Amino acid sequence: MRKVGIMGGTFNPIHNGHLTLAKEAFKQFNLDEVLFMPCGVPYMKADQKVESGQIRAEMTALAIQDIPAFTLSTIEIKQQGNTYTYETLEYLKNLNPDTEYFFIVGADSLFHMTKWRYPERIFANCCILAAVRDDKTIVDMERQIRKLKREYNAEIQLLQITCMDISSSDIRRKVNTGASIEHEVPESVRDYIEKKGLYR
C-alpha cells in the first residue's frame, strides 16, 4: 500500500506553518507523498473574501515546487459548488484502492470534524494525523481521540510538531497594513502576493 498524506486547506495564502506540518507528517509517518489540496468553494468561510481557486493553487504550487514529495492536487478547485472532504476521500479511494490516505489536520480541526459533512465517511476512508498544537493539551487531544474512536471507529494518530504562530488571516492583515511577512511564507509566495497586489 502506498501511503499518501492529504494537506487540505483554503491556502489563502499558504504559509510556512502548512509546509512544516506536512514535512513532519511525511517524516514521522514515512509517507510516500503529500498532496496539497486547496479547497474549492470553502462553505465554512462563506462570510470571508477568499481568492479564486486558481490564485490559491498557483501560490501553493510555488510554495512546494522545490520539494519532490509534495504534489499539488486541483481535484477540489475544479469542482462546481461546495466541496466536501468525504466526497474527495471517497473519490480518491475508488481511484486508488491500493493507497492508504492520511488526512493531516491541526488540533483545532480535530475538535470540529464532527460538524463537517458526513464525518463517519471521512473517518472510514483515511487515518487522521492530528498535530499537537494551538491551545489544546495532550490530555485534551487524547480525550477527543478516544471519543472519536468510540463513536466513529476513527483511526487517529498524534503528530508531534513545534508550534508555529502563523495564520493566513494574520498574513492577510499584515499585507494590508504594509507589515513584513518575510518569515511567514516562502519567498516565491511573497513575491507572487506582491506582484498580484493581493490582500490590499
C-alpha positions as CSV (number, residue, x, y, z in Angstrom):
1,M,0.0,0.0,0.0
2,R,1.2,3.5,-0.9
3,K,1.0,6.0,2.0
4,V,-0.3,9.4,0.8
5,G,-0.9,12.4,3.0
6,I,-3.5,15.0,2.2
7,M,-2.8,18.6,3.3
8,G,-6.1,20.3,2.6
9,G,-6.9,23.9,3.3
10,T,-8.1,27.2,1.9
11,F,-4.5,28.3,1.5
12,N,-5.4,32.0,1.4
13,P,-2.4,32.2,1.4
14,I,-0.4,29.0,2.0
15,H,2.3,29.7,4.6
16,N,5.3,28.1,6.4
17,G,3.1,26.6,9.1
18,H,1.3,24.5,6.4
19,L,4.7,23.4,5.0
20,T,6.1,22.5,8.4
21,L,3.1,20.4,9.3
22,A,3.3,18.5,6.0
23,K,7.0,17.9,6.4
24,E,6.6,16.5,9.9
25,A,3.8,14.2,8.8
26,F,5.9,13.0,5.8
27,K,8.8,12.2,8.1
28,Q,7.1,10.9,11.2
29,F,4.7,8.5,9.3
30,N,7.0,7.5,6.4
31,L,4.6,8.8,3.8
32,D,5.4,8.3,0.1
33,E,3.8,11.6,-1.0
34,V,1.8,14.6,0.3
35,L,-1.0,16.0,-1.8
36,F,-1.5,19.8,-1.2
37,M,-5.2,20.3,-1.9
38,P,-6.7,23.8,-2.0
39,C,-10.4,23.6,-1.3
40,G,-12.8,24.8,-4.0
41,V,-15.7,26.8,-2.5
42,P,-15.0,26.9,1.2
43,Y,-18.6,26.7,2.5
44,M,-17.5,27.1,6.1
45,K,-15.9,30.5,5.2
46,A,-18.8,31.9,3.2
47,D,-18.6,35.2,5.2
48,Q,-14.9,35.8,4.2
49,K,-13.4,37.1,1.0
50,V,-11.4,34.2,-0.5
51,E,-9.1,34.5,-3.5
52,S,-10.0,32.4,-6.6
53,G,-9.1,28.7,-6.7
54,Q,-6.6,29.4,-9.5
55,I,-4.7,32.0,-7.5
56,R,-4.6,29.9,-4.4
57,A,-3.4,26.9,-6.5
58,E,-0.7,29.0,-8.1
59,M,0.6,30.1,-4.7
60,T,0.5,26.5,-3.4
61,A,2.4,25.3,-6.5
62,L,5.1,27.9,-5.9
63,A,5.4,27.0,-2.2
64,I,6.0,23.3,-2.9
65,Q,7.9,23.5,-6.2
66,D,11.3,22.5,-4.6
67,I,10.0,19.6,-2.5
68,P,9.8,16.4,-4.7
69,A,7.4,14.5,-2.4
70,F,4.9,17.3,-2.3
71,T,2.3,17.5,-5.1
72,L,-0.4,20.0,-6.0
73,S,-3.9,18.5,-6.3
74,T,-6.6,20.5,-8.1
75,I,-9.4,18.0,-7.5
76,E,-11.5,20.3,-5.4
77,I,-10.9,23.6,-7.1
78,K,-12.0,22.1,-10.4
79,Q,-15.4,21.1,-8.9
80,Q,-18.5,23.3,-9.2
81,G,-20.2,24.4,-6.0
82,N,-19.2,23.4,-2.5
83,T,-16.6,20.7,-2.0
84,Y,-16.7,18.2,0.9
85,T,-13.8,16.2,2.4
86,Y,-15.9,13.0,2.5
87,E,-16.5,13.2,-1.3
88,T,-12.9,13.8,-2.1
89,L,-11.7,10.9,0.0
90,E,-14.2,8.5,-1.5
91,Y,-13.2,9.6,-5.0
92,L,-9.5,9.1,-4.2
93,K,-10.1,5.7,-2.6
94,N,-12.1,4.5,-5.6
95,L,-9.5,5.8,-7.9
96,N,-6.5,4.3,-6.0
97,P,-7.7,1.3,-3.9
98,D,-4.0,0.4,-3.3
99,T,-3.4,3.6,-1.4
100,E,-3.7,4.4,2.2
101,Y,-4.7,8.0,2.9
102,F,-3.6,10.1,5.8
103,F,-5.6,13.4,6.3
104,I,-3.4,16.0,8.1
105,V,-5.1,18.4,10.4
106,G,-4.3,20.9,13.2
107,A,-5.6,20.3,16.7
108,D,-8.5,22.7,16.2
109,S,-9.9,20.7,13.3
110,L,-9.9,17.5,15.3
111,F,-12.4,19.2,17.6
112,H,-14.6,20.4,14.8
113,M,-14.6,17.4,12.4
114,T,-17.9,16.1,13.8
115,K,-19.5,19.2,12.3
116,W,-18.1,18.6,8.9
117,R,-20.4,16.9,6.3
118,Y,-20.7,13.2,6.9
119,P,-17.8,12.8,9.3
120,E,-18.4,9.0,9.5
121,R,-17.5,8.8,5.8
122,I,-14.3,10.8,6.4
123,F,-13.1,8.5,9.1
124,A,-14.0,5.4,7.1
125,N,-11.6,6.4,4.3
126,C,-8.5,7.8,6.0
127,C,-6.3,7.9,9.0
128,I,-6.3,11.3,10.7
129,L,-2.9,12.8,11.6
130,A,-3.7,15.4,14.2
131,A,-1.0,18.0,15.1
132,V,-0.5,18.7,18.8
133,R,-0.6,22.5,18.6
134,D,-2.9,25.5,19.1
135,D,-4.4,25.9,22.6
136,K,-5.1,22.1,23.1
137,T,-3.2,20.0,25.6
138,I,-2.1,16.4,25.0
139,V,-4.8,15.4,27.6
140,D,-7.5,17.3,25.6
141,M,-6.3,15.7,22.4
142,E,-6.3,12.2,23.8
143,R,-9.7,12.6,25.2
144,Q,-11.1,13.7,21.9
145,I,-9.4,10.9,20.1
146,R,-10.9,8.3,22.4
147,K,-14.3,9.9,21.8
148,L,-14.0,9.8,18.0
149,K,-12.7,6.2,18.1
150,R,-15.7,5.2,20.3
151,E,-18.3,7.0,18.2
152,Y,-16.9,6.6,14.7
153,N,-14.3,3.8,14.9
154,A,-11.9,6.5,13.7
155,E,-8.2,5.9,13.2
156,I,-6.2,8.8,14.6
157,Q,-2.6,9.4,15.3
158,L,-0.9,12.3,17.0
159,L,1.6,14.3,15.1
160,Q,4.3,16.0,17.1
161,I,5.1,19.5,15.9
162,T,6.7,22.6,17.3
163,C,4.0,25.3,17.5
164,M,4.3,28.0,14.8
165,D,2.3,31.2,15.5
166,I,1.4,31.8,11.8
167,S,-2.1,32.1,10.3
168,S,-3.4,33.1,6.9
169,S,-5.7,35.7,8.4
170,D,-2.8,37.4,10.2
171,I,-0.7,37.3,7.0
172,R,-3.6,39.0,5.1
173,R,-3.8,41.7,7.8
174,K,-0.1,42.3,7.6
175,V,0.0,42.6,3.9
176,N,-3.0,45.0,4.0
177,T,-1.1,47.2,6.6
178,G,2.3,47.0,4.9
179,A,3.9,44.9,7.5
180,S,6.5,42.3,6.6
181,I,5.6,38.6,6.0
182,E,9.2,37.6,5.2
183,H,9.5,34.7,7.6
184,E,5.9,33.5,7.3
185,V,5.6,32.5,3.7
186,P,8.1,31.2,1.1
187,E,9.8,34.0,-0.8
188,S,8.2,32.8,-4.0
189,V,4.7,33.2,-2.5
190,R,5.6,36.6,-1.0
191,D,6.7,37.8,-4.5
192,Y,3.5,36.5,-6.0
193,I,1.4,38.3,-3.5
194,E,3.3,41.5,-4.1
195,K,3.1,41.1,-7.9
196,K,-0.6,40.4,-8.0
197,G,-1.4,43.0,-5.4
198,L,-3.3,40.5,-3.2
199,Y,-4.8,41.3,0.2
200,R,-4.6,45.1,-0.2
